[in-house]
Amino acid sequence: MSRKIAVLDTTLRDGEQTPGASMNTQEKLIVAQQLLRMGVDVIEAGFPASSPSDFKSVQDVARLAGDRAVVCALARAVDEDIDRAAEALAQAKRPRIQTGIGVSGVHLREKLGLSEDEAIECAVAAVKRARSHVDDVQFFCEDSGRADQAFLERVVQAVVDAGATVVNIADTTGYCLPDDYGARIAGIMEHVSGIEKVTVAAHTHNDLGMATACAIAGIRAGATQVECCVNGIGERAGNASLEEVVMALALHGDAVDAHCDVATSELTRTSRLVERITGLTVQANKAVVGANAFAHSSGIHQDGVLKCRATYEILDPAAVGAAGSEIILTGRSGHAALKHRLAELGYTFPDDEFEDVYRRFLEIADQKKEVFDEDLESMVQERQREIQAIYTLEALQVSCGDPLVPTATATVIDEAGERHVVCSTGTGPVDAAYRAIDQVVSVHGELQEFAVKAITRRTDAIGEVSVRITGADGRLFSGRGSDNDIIVSSAKAYIDAINRMIITDRTRQGF
């Protein structure tokens, strides 16, 4: 059996330190409830000495968690902070105080003004103070990534001897390369006496984009706790992303001899909840939970995924609670993707007809970043109308504005294949287009109703126009047309209504 890795989630503490991401107590409880549902081992609920709100949040999260998870409160290596954390955790069934101190040269000199021996003395006193309140004490070695390794090991040895149950090797500034961070933990595992009796925690930041890689390197080197934030939020560039670390363990557990007990099917739900509450938008290409994590737009990728999901997806979307693989139709999409999506919408075409459908798709895709289902529906319906058409609009050019006179030049093809190029002016661009078309068609329709709507999303949406016209005998005929250009849609709708009028008349006359 592989090593069990405890997952400490610090979204409510380190994650909340993200600028603009502060949460009130009620919001923290909502997130905490979801973290419990997901099965994290430790919830770092806040920094009680920092504010009355954080104090209450720690109290409330502790009551909510019961014995389902350890609840951790942060404290500086200051007696008042430690006592305040203990007070907030008084009713917790599984309380933990985390205290610590900077261990890098720059922290000791510039921030703390302490010598190495003074820092160790302070660390030991803090651990003993915390142990006087609770049995579970975590000590963080801040800025371990830039610390002298020998001194880091001295600090860890001292706090372990003083009674720390967890030591947190915090690469606070995201400085380390993965191999370097792993080597730091490996050195601690080799040189600190009694380290096998305590939990070694990997706490990594993403300043160089390597937080997840460093966390996994730490686990490989011997860490048995990993500290993360949902969506990778946190100070500056953020903390190690919980969903990335969890799925890396799920996929490579054998390679690193480790597993965790987080319910991966809750990852997407948790991500969306934290995104909504904090207001920090998850980037579309975010690993595991981003909108594009299981989306494919390249024709080669789409063809592969449709044949076998594993060709381009190393994770099953269902495993992380995502809806499923998504085929994004763009100008890069191939025949297989379009055929698959049309079939899902209920449209199938013989091979000799599909090339024309694909050509029309590319025409739409050239004008839009993404082709939606509504675009495809409109495209198919437009094609069906043209197949039955007496007259077809091949081209339309319109000039209008103030003080220009609206003018339309239309190219219309009749059922004999003859091309007619006509021009007309009107009171507006639609009127000019309709007057030009009337010069070609054999009947005239009086416009009674005109409606336009966007049938797809974004500013490059396809617009659909619906018209109703009356013939000489007063009968009503409807027509529809769609295009990215609303004037072209209007012309297509008018011709469609004219075609319906002619076909109806011919049917009545027995043609």
ZAPAMI-633221 format. One line per field, with one value per residue (C-alpha): residue in one letter; x, y, z. Coordinates in steps of 0.2 Angstrom, whole numbers. Layout:
<recs>
residu <- [A:...]
xx <- [X:...]
yy <- [Y:...]
zz <- [Z:...]
</recs>
This chain:
<recs>
residu <- [M:S:R:K:I:A:V:L:D:T:T:L:R:D:G:E:Q:T:P:G:A:S:M:N:T:Q:E:K:L:I:V:A:Q:Q:L:L:R:M:G:V:D:V:I:E:A:G:F:P:A:S:S:P:S:D:F:K:S:V:Q:D:V:A:R:L:A:G:D:R:A:V:V:C:A:L:A:R:A:V:D:E:D:I:D:R:A:A:E:A:L:A:Q:A:K:R:P:R:I:Q:T:G:I:G:V:S:G:V:H:L:R:E:K:L:G:L:S:E:D:E:A:I:E:C:A:V:A:A:V:K:R:A:R:S:H:V:D:D:V:Q:F:F:C:E:D:S:G:R:A:D:Q:A:F:L:E:R:V:V:Q:A:V:V:D:A:G:A:T:V:V:N:I:A:D:T:T:G:Y:C:L:P:D:D:Y:G:A:R:I:A:G:I:M:E:H:V:S:G:I:E:K:V:T:V:A:A:H:T:H:N:D:L:G:M:A:T:A:C:A:I:A:G:I:R:A:G:A:T:Q:V:E:C:C:V:N:G:I:G:E:R:A:G:N:A:S:L:E:E:V:V:M:A:L:A:L:H:G:D:A:V:D:A:H:C:D:V:A:T:S:E:L:T:R:T:S:R:L:V:E:R:I:T:G:L:T:V:Q:A:N:K:A:V:V:G:A:N:A:F:A:H:S:S:G:I:H:Q:D:G:V:L:K:C:R:A:T:Y:E:I:L:D:P:A:A:V:G:A:A:G:S:E:I:I:L:T:G:R:S:G:H:A:A:L:K:H:R:L:A:E:L:G:Y:T:F:P:D:D:E:F:E:D:V:Y:R:R:F:L:E:I:A:D:Q:K:K:E:V:F:D:E:D:L:E:S:M:V:Q:E:R:Q:R:E:I:Q:A:I:Y:T:L:E:A:L:Q:V:S:C:G:D:P:L:V:P:T:A:T:A:T:V:I:D:E:A:G:E:R:H:V:V:C:S:T:G:T:G:P:V:D:A:A:Y:R:A:I:D:Q:V:V:S:V:H:G:E:L:Q:E:F:A:V:K:A:I:T:R:R:T:D:A:I:G:E:V:S:V:R:I:T:G:A:D:G:R:L:F:S:G:R:G:S:D:N:D:I:I:V:S:S:A:K:A:Y:I:D:A:I:N:R:M:I:I:T:D:R:T:R:Q:G:F]
xx <- [0:7:10:-6:-3:-13:-20:-20:-31:-27:-39:-47:-31:-17:-29:-39:-23:-25:-29:-48:-52:-57:-72:-84:-87:-103:-93:-79:-92:-99:-82:-77:-93:-87:-70:-77:-88:-72:-63:-48:-38:-34:-43:-32:-46:-38:-27:-36:-25:-27:-45:-61:-68:-54:-56:-74:-71:-59:-72:-86:-76:-70:-89:-94:-79:-82:-70:-71:-55:-41:-44:-28:-26:-11:0:16:29:22:14:-1:-4:-2:-14:-27:-26:-29:-44:-52:-49:-56:-71:-62:-62:-46:-37:-20:-10:3:17:33:47:57:73:82:96:86:72:83:93:80:63:67:84:89:104:102:104:91:79:80:77:61:55:57:48:34:32:32:19:8:10:4:-13:-14:-6:-5:7:13:29:32:50:46:56:64:68:81:88:105:101:112:103:86:90:95:79:69:78:75:57:55:64:53:37:31:21:21:35:31:45:38:45:36:43:42:61:65:67:58:74:81:65:65:83:79:66:77:91:79:73:91:99:85:84:66:59:50:39:32:23:34:23:27:21:25:21:19:30:39:25:32:22:13:30:39:25:26:45:43:31:43:57:47:34:17:7:4:-3:-14:-27:-42:-39:-21:-25:-14:-1:6:6:-3:-1:0:-16:-26:-34:-18:-9:-23:-24:-6:-6:-21:-12:6:3:13:28:29:23:8:-10:-23:-41:-49:-65:-59:-77:-79:-65:-74:-89:-76:-67:-83:-89:-72:-72:-90:-87:-69:-73:-56:-60:-52:-42:-49:-34:-32:-26:-40:-54:-52:-66:-54:-47:-56:-60:-53:-53:-39:-46:-32:-36:-55:-53:-42:-54:-69:-61:-54:-54:-37:-28:-28:-35:-25:-39:-57:-68:-80:-66:-65:-84:-83:-97:-87:-75:-80:-78:-76:-80:-68:-60:-47:-60:-60:-73:-75:-79:-92:-100:-101:-109:-121:-126:-129:-141:-150:-143:-134:-128:-122:-104:-107:-118:-107:-93:-105:-110:-92:-88:-103:-97:-79:-87:-96:-80:-70:-81:-82:-70:-82:-96:-111:-125:-137:-125:-126:-145:-146:-133:-143:-160:-152:-145:-162:-171:-158:-160:-179:-176:-183:-172:-155:-146:-128:-121:-127:-118:-126:-120:-130:-128:-130:-130:-129:-143:-146:-141:-141:-133:-139:-134:-148:-148:-164:-169:-162:-145:-145:-137:-145:-136:-147:-146:-159:-161:-173:-177:-165:-154:-167:-179:-166:-161:-180:-182:-167:-173:-191:-182:-178:-192:-208:-220:-220:-223:-229:-220:-231:-220:-201:-192:-174:-165:-147:-148:-130:-119:-106:-105:-101:-117:-128:-143:-160:-173:-191:-203:-221:-227:-244:-246:-258:-272:-269:-262:-248:-231:-217:-198:-182:-164:-149:-131:-118:-124:-141:-145:-140:-151:-166:-163:-162:-178:-187:-182:-187:-204:-205:-200:-213:-226:-221:-220:-237:-244:-237:-243:-261:-259:-253:-235]
yy <- [0:17:31:41:60:71:86:103:115:133:142:150:157:158:159:173:183:185:203:206:188:191:181:184:171:164:162:153:141:138:134:124:113:109:105:93:85:83:75:86:80:97:114:129:141:157:168:172:185:196:201:197:190:178:172:169:160:148:145:142:131:120:118:113:101:91:76:75:85:93:112:122:140:151:160:170:164:176:171:182:175:157:160:168:153:141:151:151:132:128:119:110:91:90:106:111:127:131:143:147:159:164:154:161:173:188:185:183:199:211:206:198:205:189:178:160:154:168:161:143:149:158:143:131:143:145:126:123:137:129:112:119:121:107:91:94:108:112:123:132:136:151:154:137:138:151:145:138:119:115:129:123:106:113:122:107:96:109:110:91:89:103:93:99:85:93:102:113:116:132:138:154:164:150:151:132:121:105:95:107:107:88:88:100:88:73:81:84:66:59:71:75:63:57:64:48:51:68:73:83:95:102:120:128:144:147:162:153:142:127:125:109:101:106:99:82:83:85:71:60:65:59:73:65:81:93:111:118:131:128:135:139:156:164:177:184:171:159:142:125:121:108:100:99:90:78:73:72:59:50:48:45:38:22:33:43:29:40:43:54:52:68:64:69:70:86:95:105:109:115:126:134:138:146:156:162:167:175:183:177:170:154:155:146:135:131:113:101:113:127:129:122:108:95:105:102:113:106:94:82:81:81:66:57:60:55:38:36:49:43:49:67:66:59:63:57:72:63:59:77:81:89:88:79:81:96:97:116:119:132:135:122:108:94:83:71:84:92:76:70:86:87:69:74:87:75:78:66:68:56:58:67:80:82:91:105:106:106:121:131:127:134:150:153:148:160:174:168:162:148:140:135:123:137:141:123:123:139:133:117:125:138:125:116:132:134:116:120:137:145:160:161:176:174:191:207:224:238:256:267:280:299:308:293:287:268:258:239:229:211:195:183:166:159:141:140:145:162:175:192:208:222:238:249:263:264:272:261:247:233:243:245:226:221:233:226:208:213:217:199:188:185:189:203:202:216:216:214:209:210:203:200:191:185:166:164:172:186:202:191:181:175:185:178:188:182:190:189:195:195:190:198:187:193:176:177:168:167:167:165:170:170:177:187:202:207:215:199:189:201:198:179:180:189:178:163:170:173:155:149:159:153:135:136:143:130:116:123:124:106:110]
zz <- [0:-5:8:13:10:21:11:21:12:16:5:20:26:13:-1:7:7:-12:-15:-17:-12:6:13:27:40:31:15:24:31:14:7:23:21:3:8:21:8:-3:11:14:30:37:35:39:45:48:58:75:81:65:67:77:60:58:76:74:57:66:80:67:56:71:76:58:56:72:70:51:49:59:60:60:66:62:74:73:86:98:115:112:94:101:115:104:92:106:112:95:94:112:106:91:92:82:85:78:80:67:72:64:59:44:42:27:28:21:33:48:44:36:44:61:66:74:74:69:88:93:79:85:103:97:87:102:114:101:99:118:121:108:115:132:123:111:107:88:84:66:64:48:42:32:16:17:-2:1:18:22:22:37:47:40:47:64:66:61:73:87:85:83:100:107:103:85:77:59:51:36:24:16:-1:3:-12:-25:-27:-28:-44:-41:-39:-27:-16:-16:-11:4:11:7:18:32:31:31:44:57:71:75:59:55:70:64:48:35:25:8:6:-11:-20:-39:-42:-55:-61:-52:-36:-41:-48:-32:-21:-30:-29:-10:-8:-18:-6:9:13:20:20:5:8:-6:-11:-22:-39:-34:-26:-13:-11:-27:-40:-28:-19:-26:-34:-24:-39:-49:-34:-31:-49:-51:-36:-44:-60:-54:-37:-41:-47:-31:-19:-13:-13:-5:0:-8:-18:-35:-42:-31:-38:-52:-40:-27:-40:-46:-28:-23:-40:-36:-18:-21:-37:-44:-61:-66:-82:-96:-99:-80:-78:-72:-69:-82:-95:-109:-98:-109:-124:-141:-156:-168:-181:-177:-159:-162:-173:-161:-146:-155:-159:-142:-128:-121:-137:-131:-113:-98:-86:-87:-86:-75:-63:-58:-59:-76:-89:-101:-116:-127:-146:-150:-168:-176:-193:-187:-185:-197:-206:-191:-178:-189:-194:-176:-169:-183:-180:-161:-167:-178:-195:-206:-224:-238:-242:-258:-250:-234:-244:-247:-229:-224:-236:-229:-211:-215:-223:-206:-196:-206:-199:-181:-168:-163:-171:-160:-161:-166:-181:-187:-186:-195:-208:-211:-213:-224:-235:-236:-241:-255:-262:-264:-270:-286:-283:-274:-267:-273:-267:-260:-258:-249:-246:-234:-220:-218:-230:-242:-252:-247:-263:-265:-279:-278:-288:-290:-298:-305:-307:-324:-318:-325:-315:-313:-307:-302:-292:-284:-271:-256:-240:-231:-234:-232:-244:-257:-256:-258:-273:-281:-279:-286:-302:-305:-297:-306:-292:-279:-261:-249:-233:-218:-204:-201:-186:-182:-168:-164:-164:-157:-145:-145:-156:-171:-169:-184:-185:-191:-200:-201:-213:-219:-236:-245:-263:-275:-268:-250:-244:-231:-234:-222:-225:-215:-218:-208:-210:-200:-210:-205:-222:-231:-219:-223:-242:-239:-229:-243:-256:-246:-244:-263:-266:-255:-264:-281:-275:-268:-283:-294:-283:-284:-303:-304:-310]
</recs>
